[in-house]
């Protein structure tokens, strides 16, 4: 659901890292996983490489939401599946991520996640879909000519995605459909059937308060006994020890 976007993005960014300009990477220069092409398309049309290196967190979120999350219908996919497809899209393109999900769900592979794909995703256990998608994703990556250069990192990434996606799929959904519990409804004291409560209700004595009262009584009695013992001294001036 869309409530998972912030969490999914934070996980993706851990894998993407910072500035990268590896000649072996067909994506070219990237900053936090954002390419210069996408930065120009979604944020700043005439952006330079220097602009890309200085990209803000809000700009990063804009690119990821519009180019990846919205494209794969992240807000409508079940919990866990949304993150697994989202990370796949970031790593290998939204169209490919969508087609591989559709292959797992046994629906038409047109690369666009629509009503039929969403219905199929909701009809299967999320854990089964996540495992199958991660298996297919890893098999695809292993066939790439760049696997010798990036295979170790990709393998670790898919393993992490699998683990986190399964955890997300196992979390119970909030009853209201979002993360925030609904506020308590104010009670109108003037409404029918509502009894006015005292503004300062009496508190029953707690065990700690009772013990304190007893200690004060004992101290007072002790002082009284000591005074009575020395009463003749006080009255007649007799020397007492």
Buried (B, 14 or more C-beta within 10 A) or exposed (E): BBBBBEEBBEBBBEBBEEEBEEEEBEBEBBBBBBBBBBBBBBBEEEBEBEBBBEBEEEBBBBBBBBBBBBBBBBBBBBBBBBBBBBBBBBBBBBBBBBBBBBBBBEBEBEBBBBEBBBEBBBEBEBBEBBBBBBEBBBEBBEEBEEEEEBBEEBBEBBEBBBEBBBEBBEEEEEEEEEEEEEEEEEEEEEEEEEEEEEEEEEEEEEEEEEEEEEEEEEEEEEEEEEEEEEEEEEEEEEEEE
